[in-house]
């Protein structure tokens, strides 16, 4: 399976299962590991990695430093 197809599979998992996509991909790795061949397991791991990467890219974290960049008394909407 090509990288683009792996990314597509990961996107579909996220679209269908949202926040549960990582857990579902991880469960798939476990079940394929028990019953599948090595190439199938490698593929399941690649999909899991893609899901994790896409979810991480979608997660926006505000660091304490960035949160303190706004001076007290100023609003972000006012432009600082």
PyMOL Python script that loads the backbone (N, CA, C, O; Angstrom):
from pymol import cmd

cmd.read_pdbstr("""\
ATOM      1  N   UNK A   1       0.856  -1.186   0.000  1.00  0.00           N
ATOM      2  CA  UNK A   1       0.000   0.000   0.000  1.00  0.00           C
ATOM      3  C   UNK A   1       0.895   1.239   0.000  1.00  0.00           C
ATOM      4  O   UNK A   1       1.821   1.341   0.804  1.00  0.00           O
ATOM      5  N   UNK A   2       0.620   2.156  -0.883  1.00  0.00           N
ATOM      6  CA  UNK A   2       1.417   3.362  -0.990  1.00  0.00           C
ATOM      7  C   UNK A   2       1.100   4.317   0.151  1.00  0.00           C
ATOM      8  O   UNK A   2       0.057   4.222   0.798  1.00  0.00           O
ATOM      9  N   UNK A   3       2.033   5.244   0.383  1.00  0.00           N
ATOM     10  CA  UNK A   3       1.860   6.203   1.475  1.00  0.00           C
ATOM     11  C   UNK A   3       0.557   6.976   1.366  1.00  0.00           C
ATOM     12  O   UNK A   3      -0.105   7.204   2.379  1.00  0.00           O
ATOM     13  N   UNK A   4       0.174   7.382   0.171  1.00  0.00           N
ATOM     14  CA  UNK A   4      -1.075   8.142   0.010  1.00  0.00           C
ATOM     15  C   UNK A   4      -2.292   7.313   0.410  1.00  0.00           C
ATOM     16  O   UNK A   4      -3.246   7.837   0.985  1.00  0.00           O
ATOM     17  N   UNK A   5      -2.253   6.041   0.108  1.00  0.00           N
ATOM     18  CA  UNK A   5      -3.375   5.166   0.495  1.00  0.00           C
ATOM     19  C   UNK A   5      -3.415   4.977   2.004  1.00  0.00           C
ATOM     20  O   UNK A   5      -4.494   4.872   2.586  1.00  0.00           O
ATOM     21  N   UNK A   6      -2.266   4.934   2.633  1.00  0.00           N
ATOM     22  CA  UNK A   6      -2.212   4.828   4.094  1.00  0.00           C
ATOM     23  C   UNK A   6      -2.787   6.090   4.719  1.00  0.00           C
ATOM     24  O   UNK A   6      -3.576   6.021   5.662  1.00  0.00           O
ATOM     25  N   UNK A   7      -2.390   7.244   4.191  1.00  0.00           N
ATOM     26  CA  UNK A   7      -2.942   8.507   4.695  1.00  0.00           C
ATOM     27  C   UNK A   7      -4.453   8.563   4.488  1.00  0.00           C
ATOM     28  O   UNK A   7      -5.179   9.040   5.360  1.00  0.00           O
ATOM     29  N   UNK A   8      -4.927   8.085   3.353  1.00  0.00           N
ATOM     30  CA  UNK A   8      -6.364   8.077   3.096  1.00  0.00           C
ATOM     31  C   UNK A   8      -7.087   7.182   4.101  1.00  0.00           C
ATOM     32  O   UNK A   8      -8.145   7.549   4.613  1.00  0.00           O
ATOM     33  N   UNK A   9      -6.524   6.020   4.381  1.00  0.00           N
ATOM     34  CA  UNK A   9      -7.122   5.121   5.369  1.00  0.00           C
ATOM     35  C   UNK A   9      -7.161   5.792   6.744  1.00  0.00           C
ATOM     36  O   UNK A   9      -8.150   5.677   7.467  1.00  0.00           O
ATOM     37  N   UNK A  10      -6.088   6.489   7.097  1.00  0.00           N
ATOM     38  CA  UNK A  10      -6.032   7.185   8.384  1.00  0.00           C
ATOM     39  C   UNK A  10      -7.068   8.299   8.432  1.00  0.00           C
ATOM     40  O   UNK A  10      -7.753   8.466   9.441  1.00  0.00           O
ATOM     41  N   UNK A  11      -7.187   9.065   7.347  1.00  0.00           N
ATOM     42  CA  UNK A  11      -8.191  10.145   7.298  1.00  0.00           C
ATOM     43  C   UNK A  11      -9.606   9.591   7.439  1.00  0.00           C
ATOM     44  O   UNK A  11     -10.446  10.171   8.128  1.00  0.00           O
ATOM     45  N   UNK A  12      -9.858   8.464   6.780  1.00  0.00           N
ATOM     46  CA  UNK A  12     -11.189   7.849   6.871  1.00  0.00           C
ATOM     47  C   UNK A  12     -11.490   7.384   8.290  1.00  0.00           C
ATOM     48  O   UNK A  12     -12.604   7.566   8.780  1.00  0.00           O
ATOM     49  N   UNK A  13     -10.503   6.786   8.953  1.00  0.00           N
ATOM     50  CA  UNK A  13     -10.703   6.381  10.351  1.00  0.00           C
ATOM     51  C   UNK A  13     -11.050   7.581  11.220  1.00  0.00           C
ATOM     52  O   UNK A  13     -11.959   7.510  12.046  1.00  0.00           O
ATOM     53  N   UNK A  14     -10.327   8.680  11.037  1.00  0.00           N
ATOM     54  CA  UNK A  14     -10.568   9.882  11.827  1.00  0.00           C
ATOM     55  C   UNK A  14     -11.936  10.465  11.501  1.00  0.00           C
ATOM     56  O   UNK A  14     -12.653  10.897  12.404  1.00  0.00           O
ATOM     57  N   UNK A  15     -12.307  10.484  10.227  1.00  0.00           N
ATOM     58  CA  UNK A  15     -13.615  11.015   9.826  1.00  0.00           C
ATOM     59  C   UNK A  15     -14.754  10.191  10.407  1.00  0.00           C
ATOM     60  O   UNK A  15     -15.772  10.741  10.825  1.00  0.00           O
ATOM     61  N   UNK A  16     -14.587   8.890  10.435  1.00  0.00           N
ATOM     62  CA  UNK A  16     -15.653   8.004  10.934  1.00  0.00           C
ATOM     63  C   UNK A  16     -15.711   7.930  12.456  1.00  0.00           C
ATOM     64  O   UNK A  16     -16.794   7.852  13.036  1.00  0.00           O
ATOM     65  N   UNK A  17     -14.547   7.954  13.100  1.00  0.00           N
ATOM     66  CA  UNK A  17     -14.497   7.651  14.524  1.00  0.00           C
ATOM     67  C   UNK A  17     -13.997   8.788  15.398  1.00  0.00           C
ATOM     68  O   UNK A  17     -13.970   8.652  16.621  1.00  0.00           O
ATOM     69  N   UNK A  18     -13.605   9.898  14.805  1.00  0.00           N
ATOM     70  CA  UNK A  18     -13.173  11.057  15.570  1.00  0.00           C
ATOM     71  C   UNK A  18     -12.107  10.728  16.586  1.00  0.00           C
ATOM     72  O   UNK A  18     -11.070  10.152  16.255  1.00  0.00           O
ATOM     73  N   UNK A  19     -12.369  11.100  17.830  1.00  0.00           N
ATOM     74  CA  UNK A  19     -11.401  10.930  18.908  1.00  0.00           C
ATOM     75  C   UNK A  19     -11.056   9.466  19.172  1.00  0.00           C
ATOM     76  O   UNK A  19     -10.024   9.179  19.778  1.00  0.00           O
ATOM     77  N   UNK A  20     -11.889   8.552  18.733  1.00  0.00           N
ATOM     78  CA  UNK A  20     -11.631   7.119  18.956  1.00  0.00           C
ATOM     79  C   UNK A  20     -10.770   6.485  17.872  1.00  0.00           C
ATOM     80  O   UNK A  20     -10.441   5.302  17.967  1.00  0.00           O
ATOM     81  N   UNK A  21     -10.399   7.242  16.846  1.00  0.00           N
ATOM     82  CA  UNK A  21      -9.662   6.674  15.718  1.00  0.00           C
ATOM     83  C   UNK A  21      -8.340   6.045  16.142  1.00  0.00           C
ATOM     84  O   UNK A  21      -7.976   4.977  15.651  1.00  0.00           O
ATOM     85  N   UNK A  22      -7.625   6.695  17.043  1.00  0.00           N
ATOM     86  CA  UNK A  22      -6.338   6.147  17.484  1.00  0.00           C
ATOM     87  C   UNK A  22      -6.541   4.820  18.213  1.00  0.00           C
ATOM     88  O   UNK A  22      -5.796   3.868  17.985  1.00  0.00           O
ATOM     89  N   UNK A  23      -7.531   4.754  19.075  1.00  0.00           N
ATOM     90  CA  UNK A  23      -7.802   3.512  19.806  1.00  0.00           C
ATOM     91  C   UNK A  23      -8.219   2.399  18.859  1.00  0.00           C
ATOM     92  O   UNK A  23      -7.816   1.249  19.032  1.00  0.00           O
ATOM     93  N   UNK A  24      -9.018   2.734  17.866  1.00  0.00           N
ATOM     94  CA  UNK A  24      -9.465   1.724  16.906  1.00  0.00           C
ATOM     95  C   UNK A  24      -8.290   1.219  16.078  1.00  0.00           C
ATOM     96  O   UNK A  24      -8.165   0.014  15.854  1.00  0.00           O
ATOM     97  N   UNK A  25      -7.429   2.123  15.621  1.00  0.00           N
ATOM     98  CA  UNK A  25      -6.249   1.701  14.862  1.00  0.00           C
ATOM     99  C   UNK A  25      -5.321   0.853  15.730  1.00  0.00           C
ATOM    100  O   UNK A  25      -4.723  -0.110  15.249  1.00  0.00           O
ATOM    101  N   UNK A  26      -5.202   1.208  16.996  1.00  0.00           N
ATOM    102  CA  UNK A  26      -4.368   0.442  17.924  1.00  0.00           C
ATOM    103  C   UNK A  26      -4.950  -0.954  18.150  1.00  0.00           C
ATOM    104  O   UNK A  26      -4.208  -1.936  18.177  1.00  0.00           O
ATOM    105  N   UNK A  27      -6.255  -1.047  18.311  1.00  0.00           N
ATOM    106  CA  UNK A  27      -6.913  -2.349  18.458  1.00  0.00           C
ATOM    107  C   UNK A  27      -6.679  -3.217  17.228  1.00  0.00           C
ATOM    108  O   UNK A  27      -6.500  -4.431  17.324  1.00  0.00           O
ATOM    109  N   UNK A  28      -6.687  -2.561  16.069  1.00  0.00           N
ATOM    110  CA  UNK A  28      -6.449  -3.287  14.820  1.00  0.00           C
ATOM    111  C   UNK A  28      -5.033  -3.872  14.800  1.00  0.00           C
ATOM    112  O   UNK A  28      -4.832  -4.999  14.348  1.00  0.00           O
ATOM    113  N   UNK A  29      -4.073  -3.118  15.283  1.00  0.00           N
ATOM    114  CA  UNK A  29      -2.692  -3.617  15.357  1.00  0.00           C
ATOM    115  C   UNK A  29      -2.647  -4.873  16.231  1.00  0.00           C
ATOM    116  O   UNK A  29      -2.010  -5.863  15.873  1.00  0.00           O
ATOM    117  N   UNK A  30      -3.319  -4.824  17.364  1.00  0.00           N
ATOM    118  CA  UNK A  30      -3.324  -5.972  18.277  1.00  0.00           C
ATOM    119  C   UNK A  30      -3.965  -7.188  17.614  1.00  0.00           C
ATOM    120  O   UNK A  30      -3.412  -8.286  17.666  1.00  0.00           O
ATOM    121  N   UNK A  31      -5.129  -6.996  16.990  1.00  0.00           N
ATOM    122  CA  UNK A  31      -5.817  -8.143  16.393  1.00  0.00           C
ATOM    123  C   UNK A  31      -5.056  -8.701  15.188  1.00  0.00           C
ATOM    124  O   UNK A  31      -4.996  -9.917  15.007  1.00  0.00           O
ATOM    125  N   UNK A  32      -4.482  -7.834  14.374  1.00  0.00           N
ATOM    126  CA  UNK A  32      -3.692  -8.310  13.233  1.00  0.00           C
ATOM    127  C   UNK A  32      -2.429  -9.004  13.734  1.00  0.00           C
ATOM    128  O   UNK A  32      -1.976  -9.980  13.136  1.00  0.00           O
ATOM    129  N   UNK A  33      -1.866  -8.508  14.819  1.00  0.00           N
ATOM    130  CA  UNK A  33      -0.685  -9.139  15.388  1.00  0.00           C
ATOM    131  C   UNK A  33      -0.948 -10.563  15.841  1.00  0.00           C
ATOM    132  O   UNK A  33      -0.066 -11.420  15.776  1.00  0.00           O
ATOM    133  N   UNK A  34      -2.152 -10.807  16.295  1.00  0.00           N
ATOM    134  CA  UNK A  34      -2.508 -12.159  16.745  1.00  0.00           C
ATOM    135  C   UNK A  34      -2.809 -13.091  15.580  1.00  0.00           C
ATOM    136  O   UNK A  34      -2.460 -14.271  15.608  1.00  0.00           O
ATOM    137  N   UNK A  35      -3.461 -12.547  14.553  1.00  0.00           N
ATOM    138  CA  UNK A  35      -3.990 -13.407  13.502  1.00  0.00           C
ATOM    139  C   UNK A  35      -3.372 -13.205  12.128  1.00  0.00           C
ATOM    140  O   UNK A  35      -3.466 -14.092  11.279  1.00  0.00           O
ATOM    141  N   UNK A  36      -2.755 -12.083  11.894  1.00  0.00           N
ATOM    142  CA  UNK A  36      -2.314 -11.752  10.548  1.00  0.00           C
ATOM    143  C   UNK A  36      -0.871 -12.091  10.266  1.00  0.00           C
ATOM    144  O   UNK A  36      -0.135 -12.577  11.125  1.00  0.00           O
ATOM    145  N   UNK A  37      -0.496 -11.820   9.040  1.00  0.00           N
ATOM    146  CA  UNK A  37       0.882 -12.032   8.606  1.00  0.00           C
ATOM    147  C   UNK A  37       1.719 -10.808   8.953  1.00  0.00           C
ATOM    148  O   UNK A  37       1.186  -9.762   9.325  1.00  0.00           O
ATOM    149  N   UNK A  38       3.002 -10.946   8.831  1.00  0.00           N
ATOM    150  CA  UNK A  38       3.907  -9.832   9.130  1.00  0.00           C
ATOM    151  C   UNK A  38       3.632  -8.622   8.224  1.00  0.00           C
ATOM    152  O   UNK A  38       3.604  -7.499   8.729  1.00  0.00           O
ATOM    153  N   UNK A  39       3.430  -8.799   6.918  1.00  0.00           N
ATOM    154  CA  UNK A  39       3.114  -7.630   6.080  1.00  0.00           C
ATOM    155  C   UNK A  39       1.816  -6.930   6.506  1.00  0.00           C
ATOM    156  O   UNK A  39       1.722  -5.704   6.443  1.00  0.00           O
ATOM    157  N   UNK A  40       0.822  -7.709   6.936  1.00  0.00           N
ATOM    158  CA  UNK A  40      -0.427  -7.109   7.412  1.00  0.00           C
ATOM    159  C   UNK A  40      -0.198  -6.316   8.692  1.00  0.00           C
ATOM    160  O   UNK A  40      -0.775  -5.245   8.876  1.00  0.00           O
ATOM    161  N   UNK A  41       0.638  -6.840   9.569  1.00  0.00           N
ATOM    162  CA  UNK A  41       0.956  -6.149  10.817  1.00  0.00           C
ATOM    163  C   UNK A  41       1.710  -4.851  10.530  1.00  0.00           C
ATOM    164  O   UNK A  41       1.427  -3.816  11.133  1.00  0.00           O
ATOM    165  N   UNK A  42       2.665  -4.910   9.613  1.00  0.00           N
ATOM    166  CA  UNK A  42       3.397  -3.701   9.236  1.00  0.00           C
ATOM    167  C   UNK A  42       2.446  -2.632   8.701  1.00  0.00           C
ATOM    168  O   UNK A  42       2.577  -1.451   9.022  1.00  0.00           O
ATOM    169  N   UNK A  43       1.500  -3.059   7.893  1.00  0.00           N
ATOM    170  CA  UNK A  43       0.518  -2.128   7.330  1.00  0.00           C
ATOM    171  C   UNK A  43      -0.355  -1.519   8.433  1.00  0.00           C
ATOM    172  O   UNK A  43      -0.624  -0.318   8.426  1.00  0.00           O
ATOM    173  N   UNK A  44      -0.789  -2.343   9.366  1.00  0.00           N
ATOM    174  CA  UNK A  44      -1.604  -1.843  10.478  1.00  0.00           C
ATOM    175  C   UNK A  44      -0.827  -0.817  11.302  1.00  0.00           C
ATOM    176  O   UNK A  44      -1.386   0.194  11.726  1.00  0.00           O
ATOM    177  N   UNK A  45       0.455  -1.076  11.527  1.00  0.00           N
ATOM    178  CA  UNK A  45       1.292  -0.109  12.255  1.00  0.00           C
ATOM    179  C   UNK A  45       1.446   1.192  11.473  1.00  0.00           C
ATOM    180  O   UNK A  45       1.435   2.273  12.062  1.00  0.00           O
ATOM    181  N   UNK A  46       1.587   1.097  10.164  1.00  0.00           N
ATOM    182  CA  UNK A  46       1.722   2.307   9.353  1.00  0.00           C
ATOM    183  C   UNK A  46       0.449   3.154   9.407  1.00  0.00           C
ATOM    184  O   UNK A  46       0.518   4.380   9.479  1.00  0.00           O
ATOM    185  N   UNK A  47      -0.697   2.504   9.372  1.00  0.00           N
ATOM    186  CA  UNK A  47      -1.964   3.235   9.478  1.00  0.00           C
ATOM    187  C   UNK A  47      -2.082   3.873  10.861  1.00  0.00           C
ATOM    188  O   UNK A  47      -2.486   5.030  10.973  1.00  0.00           O
ATOM    189  N   UNK A  48      -1.737   3.139  11.904  1.00  0.00           N
ATOM    190  CA  UNK A  48      -1.768   3.690  13.260  1.00  0.00           C
ATOM    191  C   UNK A  48      -0.865   4.908  13.365  1.00  0.00           C
ATOM    192  O   UNK A  48      -1.265   5.927  13.929  1.00  0.00           O
ATOM    193  N   UNK A  49       0.337   4.819  12.834  1.00  0.00           N
ATOM    194  CA  UNK A  49       1.262   5.958  12.882  1.00  0.00           C
ATOM    195  C   UNK A  49       0.696   7.160  12.158  1.00  0.00           C
ATOM    196  O   UNK A  49       0.831   8.289  12.629  1.00  0.00           O
ATOM    197  N   UNK A  50       0.062   6.931  11.020  1.00  0.00           N
ATOM    198  CA  UNK A  50      -0.536   8.036  10.264  1.00  0.00           C
ATOM    199  C   UNK A  50      -1.686   8.663  11.041  1.00  0.00           C
ATOM    200  O   UNK A  50      -1.825   9.886  11.063  1.00  0.00           O
ATOM    201  N   UNK A  51      -2.508   7.837  11.676  1.00  0.00           N
ATOM    202  CA  UNK A  51      -3.618   8.367  12.489  1.00  0.00           C
ATOM    203  C   UNK A  51      -3.054   9.219  13.623  1.00  0.00           C
ATOM    204  O   UNK A  51      -3.526  10.331  13.861  1.00  0.00           O
ATOM    205  N   UNK A  52      -2.056   8.703  14.315  1.00  0.00           N
ATOM    206  CA  UNK A  52      -1.460   9.456  15.427  1.00  0.00           C
ATOM    207  C   UNK A  52      -0.891  10.789  14.951  1.00  0.00           C
ATOM    208  O   UNK A  52      -1.063  11.816  15.607  1.00  0.00           O
ATOM    209  N   UNK A  53      -0.220  10.765  13.816  1.00  0.00           N
ATOM    210  CA  UNK A  53       0.377  11.991  13.280  1.00  0.00           C
ATOM    211  C   UNK A  53      -0.696  13.008  12.894  1.00  0.00           C
ATOM    212  O   UNK A  53      -0.575  14.189  13.216  1.00  0.00           O
ATOM    213  N   UNK A  54      -1.744  12.555  12.206  1.00  0.00           N
ATOM    214  CA  UNK A  54      -2.813  13.467  11.795  1.00  0.00           C
ATOM    215  C   UNK A  54      -3.560  14.038  12.997  1.00  0.00           C
ATOM    216  O   UNK A  54      -3.906  15.220  13.010  1.00  0.00           O
ATOM    217  N   UNK A  55      -3.809  13.209  14.000  1.00  0.00           N
ATOM    218  CA  UNK A  55      -4.490  13.686  15.207  1.00  0.00           C
ATOM    219  C   UNK A  55      -3.620  14.714  15.925  1.00  0.00           C
ATOM    220  O   UNK A  55      -4.125  15.728  16.407  1.00  0.00           O
ATOM    221  N   UNK A  56      -2.325  14.458  15.997  1.00  0.00           N
ATOM    222  CA  UNK A  56      -1.415  15.403  16.653  1.00  0.00           C
ATOM    223  C   UNK A  56      -1.386  16.735  15.911  1.00  0.00           C
ATOM    224  O   UNK A  56      -1.320  17.792  16.538  1.00  0.00           O
ATOM    225  N   UNK A  57      -1.435  16.691  14.584  1.00  0.00           N
ATOM    226  CA  UNK A  57      -1.434  17.919  13.792  1.00  0.00           C
ATOM    227  C   UNK A  57      -2.722  18.719  14.002  1.00  0.00           C
ATOM    228  O   UNK A  57      -2.719  19.947  13.916  1.00  0.00           O
ATOM    229  N   UNK A  58      -3.815  18.018  14.277  1.00  0.00           N
ATOM    230  CA  UNK A  58      -5.099  18.690  14.478  1.00  0.00           C
ATOM    231  C   UNK A  58      -5.232  19.266  15.877  1.00  0.00           C
ATOM    232  O   UNK A  58      -6.059  20.147  16.113  1.00  0.00           O
ATOM    233  N   UNK A  59      -4.432  18.777  16.795  1.00  0.00           N
ATOM    234  CA  UNK A  59      -4.516  19.210  18.186  1.00  0.00           C
ATOM    235  C   UNK A  59      -3.734  20.495  18.354  1.00  0.00           C
ATOM    236  O   UNK A  59      -2.530  20.543  18.100  1.00  0.00           O
ATOM    237  N   UNK A  60      -4.422  21.525  18.781  1.00  0.00           N
ATOM    238  CA  UNK A  60      -3.763  22.808  19.003  1.00  0.00           C
ATOM    239  C   UNK A  60      -3.584  22.979  20.496  1.00  0.00           C
ATOM    240  O   UNK A  60      -4.547  23.001  21.262  1.00  0.00           O
ATOM    241  N   UNK A  61      -2.330  23.099  20.889  1.00  0.00           N
ATOM    242  CA  UNK A  61      -2.036  23.298  22.304  1.00  0.00           C
ATOM    243  C   UNK A  61      -1.495  24.704  22.489  1.00  0.00           C
ATOM    244  O   UNK A  61      -0.675  25.177  21.702  1.00  0.00           O
ATOM    245  N   UNK A  62      -1.954  25.354  23.518  1.00  0.00           N
ATOM    246  CA  UNK A  62      -1.459  26.685  23.833  1.00  0.00           C
ATOM    247  C   UNK A  62      -0.492  26.542  24.999  1.00  0.00           C
ATOM    248  O   UNK A  62      -0.863  26.102  26.087  1.00  0.00           O
ATOM    249  N   UNK A  63       0.739  26.917  24.750  1.00  0.00           N
ATOM    250  CA  UNK A  63       1.733  26.819  25.806  1.00  0.00           C
ATOM    251  C   UNK A  63       1.541  27.971  26.782  1.00  0.00           C
ATOM    252  O   UNK A  63       0.986  29.003  26.405  1.00  0.00           O
ATOM    253  N   UNK A  64       1.984  27.820  28.026  1.00  0.00           N
ATOM    254  CA  UNK A  64       1.871  28.917  28.993  1.00  0.00           C
ATOM    255  C   UNK A  64       2.567  30.184  28.503  1.00  0.00           C
ATOM    256  O   UNK A  64       2.098  31.291  28.770  1.00  0.00           O
ATOM    257  N   UNK A  65       3.666  30.033  27.798  1.00  0.00           N
ATOM    258  CA  UNK A  65       4.390  31.194  27.284  1.00  0.00           C
ATOM    259  C   UNK A  65       3.539  31.942  26.262  1.00  0.00           C
ATOM    260  O   UNK A  65       3.468  33.170  26.296  1.00  0.00           O
ATOM    261  N   UNK A  66       2.900  31.217  25.363  1.00  0.00           N
ATOM    262  CA  UNK A  66       2.052  31.858  24.361  1.00  0.00           C
ATOM    263  C   UNK A  66       0.843  32.508  25.008  1.00  0.00           C
ATOM    264  O   UNK A  66       0.414  33.577  24.575  1.00  0.00           O
ATOM    265  N   UNK A  67       0.288  31.885  26.031  1.00  0.00           N
ATOM    266  CA  UNK A  67      -0.874  32.443  26.708  1.00  0.00           C
ATOM    267  C   UNK A  67      -0.530  33.739  27.419  1.00  0.00           C
ATOM    268  O   UNK A  67      -1.386  34.613  27.555  1.00  0.00           O
ATOM    269  N   UNK A  68       0.720  33.881  27.880  1.00  0.00           N
ATOM    270  CA  UNK A  68       1.134  35.098  28.591  1.00  0.00           C
ATOM    271  C   UNK A  68       1.587  36.198  27.641  1.00  0.00           C
ATOM    272  O   UNK A  68       1.928  37.294  28.085  1.00  0.00           O
ATOM    273  N   UNK A  69       1.595  35.920  26.333  1.00  0.00           N
ATOM    274  CA  UNK A  69       2.048  36.912  25.369  1.00  0.00           C
ATOM    275  C   UNK A  69       1.107  38.102  25.301  1.00  0.00           C
ATOM    276  O   UNK A  69       1.511  39.181  24.867  1.00  0.00           O
ATOM    277  N   UNK A  70      -0.129  37.930  25.717  1.00  0.00           N
ATOM    278  CA  UNK A  70      -1.078  39.032  25.749  1.00  0.00           C
ATOM    279  C   UNK A  70      -0.896  39.774  27.061  1.00  0.00           C
ATOM    280  O   UNK A  70      -1.028  39.194  28.138  1.00  0.00           O
ATOM    281  N   UNK A  71      -0.596  41.050  26.962  1.00  0.00           N
ATOM    282  CA  UNK A  71      -0.384  41.872  28.142  1.00  0.00           C
ATOM    283  C   UNK A  71      -1.714  42.064  28.860  1.00  0.00           C
ATOM    284  O   UNK A  71      -2.731  42.294  28.206  1.00  0.00           O
ATOM    285  N   UNK A  72      -1.733  41.975  30.184  1.00  0.00           N
ATOM    286  CA  UNK A  72      -2.971  42.210  30.912  1.00  0.00           C
ATOM    287  C   UNK A  72      -3.570  43.559  30.532  1.00  0.00           C
ATOM    288  O   UNK A  72      -2.869  44.566  30.436  1.00  0.00           O
ATOM    289  N   UNK A  73      -4.886  43.555  30.318  1.00  0.00           N
ATOM    290  CA  UNK A  73      -5.562  44.778  29.936  1.00  0.00           C
ATOM    291  C   UNK A  73      -5.707  44.920  28.415  1.00  0.00           C
ATOM    292  O   UNK A  73      -6.436  45.786  27.932  1.00  0.00           O
ATOM    293  N   UNK A  74      -5.001  44.057  27.669  1.00  0.00           N
ATOM    294  CA  UNK A  74      -5.108  44.076  26.235  1.00  0.00           C
ATOM    295  C   UNK A  74      -5.851  42.820  25.782  1.00  0.00           C
ATOM    296  O   UNK A  74      -5.744  41.760  26.397  1.00  0.00           O
ATOM    297  N   UNK A  75      -6.587  42.962  24.721  1.00  0.00           N
ATOM    298  CA  UNK A  75      -7.267  41.779  24.192  1.00  0.00           C
ATOM    299  C   UNK A  75      -6.634  41.409  22.882  1.00  0.00           C
ATOM    300  O   UNK A  75      -6.088  42.255  22.173  1.00  0.00           O
ATOM    301  N   UNK A  76      -6.714  40.118  22.560  1.00  0.00           N
ATOM    302  CA  UNK A  76      -6.176  39.653  21.291  1.00  0.00           C
ATOM    303  C   UNK A  76      -6.952  40.262  20.130  1.00  0.00           C
ATOM    304  O   UNK A  76      -6.366  40.582  19.096  1.00  0.00           O
ATOM    305  N   UNK A  77      -8.261  40.425  20.288  1.00  0.00           N
ATOM    306  CA  UNK A  77      -9.093  40.957  19.221  1.00  0.00           C
ATOM    307  C   UNK A  77      -8.729  42.404  18.914  1.00  0.00           C
ATOM    308  O   UNK A  77      -8.872  42.854  17.777  1.00  0.00           O
ATOM    309  N   UNK A  78      -8.269  43.121  19.906  1.00  0.00           N
ATOM    310  CA  UNK A  78      -7.916  44.528  19.717  1.00  0.00           C
ATOM    311  C   UNK A  78      -6.535  44.675  19.086  1.00  0.00           C
ATOM    312  O   UNK A  78      -6.086  45.788  18.812  1.00  0.00           O
ATOM    313  N   UNK A  79      -5.869  43.554  18.860  1.00  0.00           N
ATOM    314  CA  UNK A  79      -4.574  43.602  18.210  1.00  0.00           C
ATOM    315  C   UNK A  79      -3.429  43.852  19.159  1.00  0.00           C
ATOM    316  O   UNK A  79      -2.365  44.316  18.748  1.00  0.00           O
ATOM    317  N   UNK A  80      -3.632  43.553  20.398  1.00  0.00           N
ATOM    318  CA  UNK A  80      -2.518  43.626  21.318  1.00  0.00           C
ATOM    319  C   UNK A  80      -2.654  44.768  22.216  1.00  0.00           C
ATOM    320  O   UNK A  80      -1.794  44.988  23.069  1.00  0.00           O
TER     321      UNK A  80
END
""", "prot")
cmd.dss("prot")
cmd.show_as("cartoon", "prot")
cmd.util.cbc("prot")
cmd.orient("prot")
